[in-house]
Amino acid sequence: MADNVQYYLEQMVPELEDLEKKGLFSKTEIKSIIKKRTKLEYAIRRRIPKKIDYLRYIEYEMNVETLRKKRKARIDTTSNDEEFGISEFSIKQRINALFQRALMKFKGDISLWLEYIEHVKSTKSYNLLSGIFVNALQIHPTKALLWIMASSWEFEHNANPASARVDQVLMQRGLRLNPTDELLWHEYFRLELLYVEKIKLRRRVLGIDDESLEKQKDAKPEDKMDVDWNNDDAIKLPTITGEEAEDWKNASDERKTVKKMEDSAAEALKEGNNPILQGILATIVYDNAIQAIPNDLAFRTKFIDIYRQFTDPEKGCEHVVETIQRDMADRPDARAYLASRHLFVQKTEEDGTSKYIACSDPAFVPALKACVEEFNQAIQDLPNAEMHERYIEFLQGWIDITTEENMQLYLRKVLQRVFKSAQKKNVLSPKIYQLHIENLMDSDKEKAHQVAINATEAYPRSAELWIIRIDLAKVDEDKAKLYKKALDRCPESYNLWESYNDWINMQHVEGSMSLEETDKVYTRACESVTSLLPSLTTSTEERDRIKDLILSGYVDWALSTSGIDGARTAYRKIIQNFYPTFAFYNTCLGIEKEHGKDDSIEYVYEMALRSNDHKEELYREYIQHLREQRKFKKADHVLWKACKEVPDFDTKASN
């Protein structure tokens, strides 16, 4: 290893001499560079190399190169013999070589490849990029990002779009290897649109686009020959004599032939006659994409978003819409998208900030009516709950956005018709009920309350509907009974238990329940959450969250009302009767460490260690606490117990 390091160091000698000769680095600095490079060379040549060592070496060389450039610019070495030397390129070459050496060891690290590519771009070493992409893609053929970067590079690097479409070939190869990669399809599609956009721009510059050709066709002959003869670049042709003009008139057949050829050439230059300029390549890409990924609506709608970032998107967007109508007519999400598309703006920016027509735009009202008409047809074709839900969400969204009173009134009337349609077709889902109630809360709370009652009767196991019903309960209704009824039907809903816990605390704050009554209510709640049995629909973690919520809520309430003594009474009762969770013990420990005594803290630790949850963590914390209290004998005893009860207990971590 030492010989190899020495070899690499010897290769640096000419470069270091050149740096010293030009006065860019002093002798002391040169020695420091040699010392640092020696250390870094040994680091990357260890038996098991680490990527971080290569990155440190590369970062150091980049810093040296940056410093060299700054000093060169400051001292301005402009003499002929010093204008160019080995130090001008040697550090850059060394950085590239370090990247290559690192990639030989860590070929599978995609982030390292990306760093190398970005470095080469930043140093404008463009001649290396194609080779880097080839090597990277050979090792990572399933990484869509590399295919996209390689294709984009070829497209941007080859300024002439009429040249060989290497970018197109790369995208096609990438898709053959990754036929279901959505990002790759989208970027290939975007690349084809960029290709057409580039050609259109060149046609405008050359004056052969449709608009320019029409102007030339309509221009008068004298306008066509309107030349500024004061311009030095203008060339004046000989004037045609009368005899030559007479001969020109006699050649009528030839003139007609020439005129036909000119008209034919002009016609051929029109964009409408060129399928490439009409976007047929992008259409083909899209058709192939939906064959590879047939059932993804978001995948298809992304093509519309891309279309709308370019000029003349109408024809392409219409083709995508037709395929969605053809293939997904029975899907509510697709029908909702198709109905809402009328409000899309014709062209968006890349950040997508202007996706919808502004409410102040004159085109907004007819577009909204078109959306409503198509949604009405959709709920006729698909009379199910999901289709009605999406229609309601669409209307509610625009009610929240619009500020014009008449428009809001119109949308609310349409919304009421949709609710009636759902009720008539017997497709009122919990979500529709919830949306209906939320809509009624601002205008008719009495009706909202009645709808909430109907909703909980129709869907008694919907916790969200019970929460809404309880919130809308009248003053004379017994909320305690409502909560009991709700929790009997939805015992495993965390949100419902959270609402119940907040209500208990509020009752005590408002004085509706005494301390004894609140204590009894909490005790019954603790019994209920302890009796929750495992189920197929709710995970153990969710049930533990509910249990911890109520048990910890009980202790927090006791602490706030009766102080630390009340909290101790509460948590001791819980520990003895309700099998608390690890999180509950942590809550108790936090309270005792803030307000309590050492004996109480030790009691909680001892009780927590009776369960089998997080024993190693608890033992480690307990031992640490005892040592902080200088109870070394007891700490050693607890450590002995930990080694017996916990296999492979990490004694070093506890020392």
ROSETOR-597780 format. One record per residue (C-alpha): residue number from 1; residue in one letter; z negated, y negated, x negated. Coordinates in steps of 0.05 Angstrom, whole numbers. Example, Ala and Ser with C-alpha at 12.3 -4.5 7.8 and 13.67 -1.06 7.14 Angstrom:
ROSETOR-597780
1  A  -156  90  -246
2  S  -143  21  -273
end
This chain:
ROSETOR-597780
1  M  0  0  0
2  A  -17  -48  -57
3  D  53  -38  -87
4  N  86  -56  -22
5  V  43  -118  -13
6  Q  59  -138  -85
7  Y  133  -129  -71
8  Y  131  -175  -10
9  L  91  -227  -48
10  E  141  -227  -105
11  Q  197  -241  -55
12  M  161  -306  -38
13  V  161  -334  -109
14  P  228  -372  -105
15  E  208  -403  -39
16  L  140  -426  -64
17  E  171  -455  -128
18  D  221  -493  -85
19  L  166  -521  -41
20  E  127  -544  -103
21  K  189  -572  -136
22  K  205  -615  -75
23  G  134  -640  -72
24  L  121  -612  -3
25  F  59  -573  -25
26  S  12  -581  -83
27  K  -7  -526  -132
28  T  -74  -517  -97
29  E  -40  -510  -30
30  I  10  -460  -59
31  K  -49  -418  -84
32  S  -81  -422  -16
33  I  -16  -398  17
34  I  -11  -340  -31
35  K  -83  -320  -18
36  K  -75  -324  57
37  R  -9  -285  57
38  T  -40  -231  13
39  K  -97  -223  62
40  L  -50  -220  122
41  E  -3  -171  88
42  Y  -61  -123  75
43  A  -83  -132  148
44  I  -16  -111  177
45  R  -11  -52  129
46  R  -76  -19  149
47  R  -74  54  170
48  I  -78  37  244
49  P  -44  -31  251
50  K  -64  -79  306
51  K  -17  -125  343
52  I  -65  -183  335
53  D  -57  -180  259
54  Y  18  -189  265
55  L  9  -246  314
56  R  -40  -281  267
57  Y  9  -274  210
58  I  65  -302  253
59  E  22  -359  277
60  Y  3  -376  206
61  E  76  -377  183
62  M  95  -421  242
63  N  40  -471  223
64  V  65  -472  151
65  E  136  -484  175
66  T  114  -540  221
67  L  75  -573  164
68  R  135  -566  117
69  K  181  -601  167
70  K  132  -658  178
71  R  123  -670  103
72  K  197  -666  91
73  A  210  -718  144
74  R  156  -763  114
75  I  177  -761  41
76  D  252  -760  59
77  T  280  -718  1
78  T  353  -738  3
79  S  378  -726  -68
80  N  438  -680  -72
81  D  405  -625  -112
82  E  346  -622  -65
83  E  382  -630  0
84  F  384  -556  14
85  G  341  -501  -17
86  I  313  -433  -4
87  S  251  -462  29
88  E  295  -490  85
89  F  306  -422  115
90  S  259  -373  81
91  I  199  -384  126
92  K  242  -378  189
93  Q  270  -313  162
94  R  200  -288  146
95  I  177  -302  218
96  N  236  -264  245
97  A  222  -207  197
98  L  149  -205  219
99  F  170  -200  291
100  Q  217  -143  274
101  R  162  -107  234
102  A  114  -116  292
103  L  165  -89  342
104  M  176  -28  298
105  K  102  -12  309
106  F  96  -36  381
107  K  163  -23  413
108  G  132  -12  481
109  D  99  -81  484
110  I  143  -122  530
111  S  103  -186  517
112  L  119  -181  443
113  W  193  -176  458
114  L  189  -237  503
115  E  151  -277  449
116  Y  205  -259  399
117  I  261  -281  446
118  E  226  -347  461
119  H  215  -360  387
120  V  288  -347  370
121  K  310  -394  426
122  S  261  -448  402
123  T  288  -444  331
124  K  361  -443  356
125  S  376  -378  319
126  Y  426  -361  374
127  N  465  -312  331
128  L  405  -264  334
129  L  395  -265  409
130  S  448  -216  430
131  G  423  -164  381
132  I  351  -174  404
133  F  370  -165  477
134  V  409  -101  460
135  N  349  -71  423
136  A  300  -92  477
137  L  342  -64  534
138  Q  351  2  497
139  I  275  11  496
140  H  260  -22  563
141  P  319  -7  609
142  T  275  -11  671
143  K  249  -81  658
144  A  288  -126  705
145  L  264  -189  670
146  L  300  -170  606
147  W  365  -157  642
148  I  360  -224  677
149  M  344  -261  613
150  A  402  -228  576
151  S  451  -243  632
152  S  428  -315  638
153  W  434  -324  564
154  E  506  -298  563
155  F  524  -342  623
156  E  496  -405  592
157  H  518  -390  521
158  N  591  -376  539
159  A  610  -446  563
160  N  677  -423  590
161  P  667  -387  656
162  A  737  -358  653
163  S  718  -318  591
164  A  697  -246  594
165  R  639  -239  644
166  V  589  -207  597
167  D  534  -232  642
168  Q  565  -195  701
169  V  571  -131  661
170  L  498  -135  639
171  M  474  -145  711
172  Q  516  -86  735
173  R  487  -41  681
174  G  417  -64  698
175  L  428  -48  771
176  R  456  21  756
177  L  390  36  721
178  N  347  -1  772
179  P  383  3  838
180  T  322  -16  880
181  D  297  -75  839
182  E  297  -134  887
183  L  291  -188  833
184  L  352  -160  796
185  W  395  -162  859
186  H  373  -233  875
187  E  388  -259  805
188  Y  455  -224  803
189  F  472  -257  869
190  R  449  -325  843
191  L  491  -315  780
192  E  554  -304  820
193  L  541  -367  861
194  L  529  -406  796
195  Y  596  -379  770
196  V  633  -406  831
197  E  595  -472  829
198  K  615  -481  756
199  I  689  -470  773
200  K  685  -518  831
201  L  655  -571  786
202  R  711  -562  735
203  R  763  -568  790
204  R  732  -634  812
205  V  733  -660  740
206  L  806  -639  733
207  G  824  -669  801
208  I  850  -605  831
209  D  797  -594  884
210  D  816  -598  958
211  E  793  -670  965
212  S  832  -694  904
213  L  895  -656  925
214  E  893  -688  995
215  K  887  -757  964
216  Q  947  -743  919
217  K  987  -717  978
218  D  972  -779  1021
219  A  982  -829  964
220  K  1045  -872  963
221  P  1095  -862  906
222  E  1080  -931  877
223  D  1005  -914  878
224  K  1018  -850  840
225  M  1054  -890  786
226  D  1002  -945  783
227  V  988  -947  709
228  D  949  -997  667
229  W  999  -1015  613
230  N  947  -1054  575
231  N  913  -988  559
232  D  930  -966  488
233  D  930  -893  510
234  A  985  -905  562
235  I  1056  -883  544
236  K  1113  -921  577
237  L  1173  -877  594
238  P  1245  -904  593
239  T  1268  -938  657
240  I  1318  -899  700
241  T  1385  -934  705
242  G  1427  -940  769
243  E  1475  -885  748
244  E  1418  -837  734
245  A  1387  -853  801
246  E  1454  -838  835
247  D  1459  -771  799
248  W  1387  -755  821
249  K  1405  -768  894
250  N  1465  -722  889
251  A  1421  -665  866
252  S  1389  -657  934
253  D  1386  -581  934
254  E  1351  -580  867
255  R  1301  -633  891
256  K  1285  -592  953
257  T  1272  -531  910
258  V  1227  -570  864
259  K  1190  -600  924
260  K  1178  -530  953
261  M  1151  -506  886
262  E  1104  -566  883
263  D  1080  -554  953
264  S  1070  -480  938
265  A  1030  -495  875
266  A  987  -546  913
267  E  974  -495  968
268  A  954  -443  917
269  L  904  -491  886
270  K  866  -499  952
271  E  798  -467  954
272  G  811  -436  1022
273  N  865  -392  991
274  N  823  -368  933
275  P  774  -312  953
276  I  733  -322  889
277  L  720  -394  907
278  Q  703  -373  977
279  G  645  -332  949
280  I  672  -262  959
281  L  637  -238  895
282  A  569  -260  922
283  T  585  -227  989
284  I  602  -161  954
285  V  537  -165  914
286  Y  498  -176  979
287  D  532  -118  1015
288  N  517  -71  958
289  A  445  -97  955
290  I  430  -81  1028
291  Q  459  -12  1019
292  A  410  0  962
293  I  351  -32  999
294  P  369  -26  1073
295  N  304  -39  1112
296  D  271  -98  1078
297  L  278  -162  1119
298  A  245  -207  1066
299  F  295  -181  1015
300  R  353  -203  1060
301  T  325  -270  1079
302  K  316  -287  1005
303  F  392  -286  999
304  I  395  -341  1052
305  D  345  -382  1013
306  I  388  -374  951
307  Y  452  -392  989
308  R  420  -456  1013
309  Q  409  -480  942
310  F  485  -487  932
311  T  541  -526  964
312  D  577  -500  1026
313  P  525  -446  1045
314  E  545  -439  1118
315  K  595  -382  1112
316  G  550  -340  1067
317  C  488  -352  1108
318  E  525  -331  1171
319  H  546  -266  1139
320  V  473  -250  1122
321  V  452  -267  1193
322  E  506  -222  1221
323  T  481  -163  1180
324  I  409  -175  1203
325  Q  433  -177  1275
326  R  472  -114  1265
327  D  420  -73  1228
328  M  353  -100  1253
329  A  363  -120  1325
330  D  305  -76  1347
331  R  254  -107  1299
332  P  210  -163  1324
333  D  202  -195  1255
334  A  278  -197  1246
335  R  289  -226  1316
336  A  235  -279  1302
337  Y  269  -299  1238
338  L  337  -303  1271
339  A  309  -346  1327
340  S  274  -395  1280
341  R  334  -402  1233
342  H  362  -458  1276
343  L  309  -505  1248
344  F  328  -491  1176
345  V  359  -548  1138
346  Q  430  -537  1111
347  K  411  -544  1038
348  T  343  -539  1004
349  E  317  -556  936
350  E  297  -499  889
351  D  223  -510  903
352  G  236  -499  977
353  T  198  -562  998
354  S  248  -580  1053
355  K  260  -514  1088
356  Y  256  -541  1160
357  I  287  -600  1195
358  A  239  -659  1200
359  C  210  -673  1268
360  S  237  -744  1265
361  D  308  -720  1252
362  P  355  -727  1313
363  A  378  -656  1301
364  F  307  -629  1311
365  V  307  -628  1388
366  P  372  -589  1398
367  A  353  -541  1342
368  L  285  -528  1373
369  K  317  -515  1441
370  A  364  -465  1408
371  C  304  -430  1377
372  V  269  -426  1445
373  E  332  -398  1478
374  E  339  -344  1426
375  F  265  -327  1429
376  N  270  -321  1505
377  Q  327  -272  1496
378  A  288  -234  1444
379  I  228  -222  1490
380  Q  276  -198  1543
381  D  309  -149  1494
382  L  243  -128  1462
383  P  188  -134  1515
384  N  131  -112  1469
385  A  67  -145  1443
386  E  92  -160  1373
387  M  153  -198  1397
388  H  109  -241  1442
389  E  59  -252  1386
390  R  113  -278  1340
391  Y  140  -324  1394
392  I  70  -352  1407
393  E  56  -362  1333
394  F  122  -400  1326
395  L  106  -446  1384
396  Q  34  -457  1362
397  G  57  -474  1292
398  W  103  -529  1317
399  I  50  -555  1365
400  D  5  -565  1305
401  I  60  -600  1266
402  T  91  -646  1318
403  T  56  -711  1337
404  E  104  -735  1392
405  E  69  -728  1459
406  N  129  -706  1501
407  M  149  -654  1449
408  Q  78  -625  1449
409  L  78  -623  1525
410  Y  144  -586  1524
411  L  119  -535  1473
412  R  55  -523  1511
413  K  93  -509  1575
414  V  137  -460  1539
415  L  75  -428  1509
416  Q  44  -419  1578
417  R  108  -385  1602
418  V  104  -337  1544
419  F  32  -319  1560
420  K  52  -306  1632
421  S  111  -264  1609
422  A  64  -221  1566
423  Q  16  -213  1624
424  K  71  -194  1672
425  K  99  -143  1624
426  N  29  -116  1609
427  V  35  -127  1534
428  L  -26  -171  1524
429  S  -53  -150  1455
430  P  -119  -174  1424
431  K  -80  -223  1381
432  I  -43  -252  1442
433  Y  -110  -260  1478
434  Q  -139  -294  1417
435  L  -80  -342  1411
436  H  -83  -356  1485
437  I  -157  -372  1483
438  E  -150  -417  1422
439  N  -94  -455  1459
440  L  -138  -464  1521
441  M  -200  -488  1484
442  D  -175  -560  1477
443  S  -151  -567  1549
444  D  -190  -520  1594
445  K  -253  -488  1567
446  E  -271  -458  1635
447  K  -205  -419  1636
448  A  -213  -401  1563
449  H  -281  -371  1579
450  Q  -252  -329  1635
451  V  -194  -306  1592
452  A  -245  -286  1538
453  I  -283  -243  1589
454  N  -218  -210  1611
455  A  -200  -198  1538
456  T  -265  -162  1521
457  E  -258  -120  1583
458  A  -187  -101  1564
459  Y  -204  -90  1490
460  P  -279  -75  1485
461  R  -273  -52  1412
462  S  -242  -117  1386
463  A  -297  -152  1347
464  E  -258  -217  1341
465  L  -252  -223  1416
466  W  -327  -211  1424
467  I  -342  -266  1374
468  I  -297  -314  1413
469  R  -329  -294  1479
470  I  -399  -304  1453
471  D  -380  -372  1424
472  L  -353  -393  1493
473  A  -413  -366  1531
474  K  -444  -413  1581
475  V  -514  -441  1574
476  D  -543  -394  1626
477  E  -514  -331  1595
478  D  -559  -287  1553
479  K  -526  -285  1484
480  A  -575  -232  1460
481  K  -548  -184  1513
482  L  -477  -202  1496
483  Y  -490  -188  1422
484  K  -522  -122  1439
485  K  -463  -102  1482
486  A  -414  -124  1428
487  L  -451  -88  1372
488  D  -456  -25  1412
489  R  -380  -25  1418
490  C  -363  -52  1349
491  P  -421  -29  1304
492  E  -381  -30  1240
493  S  -353  -100  1243
494  Y  -380  -143  1186
495  N  -357  -208  1219
496  L  -394  -191  1283
497  W  -458  -174  1245
498  E  -451  -238  1205
499  S  -444  -278  1269
500  Y  -506  -243  1296
501  N  -546  -258  1233
502  D  -527  -332  1238
503  W  -547  -333  1312
504  I  -616  -303  1297
505  N  -630  -357  1245
506  M  -605  -411  1291
507  Q  -649  -388  1348
508  H  -711  -394  1304
509  V  -690  -462  1278
510  E  -679  -488  1349
511  G  -746  -459  1371
512  S  -716  -410  1421
513  M  -752  -352  1387
514  S  -821  -349  1356
515  L  -836  -318  1288
516  E  -859  -253  1320
517  E  -797  -248  1365
518  T  -750  -263  1307
519  D  -786  -210  1265
520  K  -777  -159  1320
521  V  -703  -177  1328
522  Y  -691  -169  1253
523  T  -729  -103  1252
524  R  -685  -75  1308
525  A  -624  -100  1271
526  C  -647  -65  1208
527  E  -656  0  1247
528  S  -585  -7  1276
529  V  -550  -18  1209
530  T  -590  38  1177
531  S  -567  86  1230
532  L  -493  71  1218
533  L  -459  139  1206
534  P  -399  151  1162
535  S  -332  144  1197
536  L  -258  153  1184
537  T  -241  80  1196
538  T  -295  44  1156
539  S  -309  55  1083
540  T  -378  66  1054
541  E  -373  -1  1018
542  E  -362  -38  1084
543  R  -423  -5  1116
544  D  -464  -22  1054
545  R  -441  -95  1060
546  I  -465  -96  1132
547  K  -531  -64  1114
548  D  -543  -112  1056
549  L  -525  -172  1100
550  I  -579  -156  1151
551  L  -633  -131  1103
552  S  -623  -190  1056
553  G  -619  -237  1115
554  Y  -686  -212  1139
555  V  -719  -225  1072
556  D  -686  -294  1064
557  W  -711  -313  1133
558  A  -781  -289  1117
559  L  -780  -328  1052
560  S  -758  -393  1086
561  T  -810  -387  1142
562  S  -870  -353  1110
563  G  -860  -363  1035
564  I  -863  -310  981
565  D  -918  -271  1016
566  G  -875  -264  1079
567  A  -815  -243  1037
568  R  -858  -190  1002
569  T  -882  -163  1069
570  A  -810  -160  1094
571  Y  -779  -126  1034
572  R  -837  -76  1027
573  K  -827  -56  1100
574  I  -752  -49  1088
575  I  -762  -7  1024
576  Q  -809  40  1061
577  N  -767  49  1124
578  F  -694  30  1116
579  Y  -665  59  1051
580  P  -640  -7  1022
581  T  -578  -17  979
582  F  -572  -36  906
583  A  -550  -106  926
584  F  -613  -114  968
585  Y  -657  -96  908
586  N  -620  -149  867
587  T  -635  -200  922
588  C  -709  -182  919
589  L  -710  -185  843
590  G  -678  -254  845
591  I  -731  -278  893
592  E  -789  -249  853
593  K  -763  -276  787
594  E  -760  -345  818
595  H  -825  -345  858
596  G  -865  -283  842
597  K  -907  -248  790
598  D  -893  -194  738
599  D  -928  -140  778
600  S  -883  -152  838
601  I  -821  -152  795
602  E  -841  -85  765
603  Y  -855  -58  835
604  V  -784  -75  857
605  Y  -755  -43  794
606  E  -795  20  805
607  M  -772  24  878
608  A  -700  11  860
609  L  -701  67  808
610  R  -718  118  862
611  S  -646  114  886
612  N  -588  141  847
613  D  -546  78  848
614  H  -534  39  782
615  K  -592  74  748
616  E  -569  60  678
617  E  -560  -14  692
618  L  -628  -19  726
619  Y  -663  17  669
620  R  -632  -29  618
621  E  -652  -91  657
622  Y  -722  -64  669
623  I  -733  -48  595
624  Q  -707  -117  575
625  H  -754  -150  625
626  L  -815  -111  599
627  R  -799  -129  527
628  E  -791  -202  545
629  Q  -861  -197  575
630  R  -884  -164  510
631  K  -904  -100  547
632  F  -876  -56  492
633  K  -916  7  508
634  K  -892  7  580
635  A  -821  -9  558
636  D  -822  52  512
637  H  -847  95  569
638  V  -791  70  615
639  L  -741  83  559
640  W  -766  154  553
641  K  -756  163  628
642  A  -687  134  624
643  C  -666  182  570
644  K  -690  240  613
645  E  -658  217  679
646  V  -593  186  655
647  P  -547  230  613
648  D  -524  198  548
649  F  -566  137  560
650  D  -546  83  511
651  T  -610  72  473
652  K  -578  23  424
653  A  -559  -23  481
654  S  -632  -24  502
655  N  -660  -40  434
end
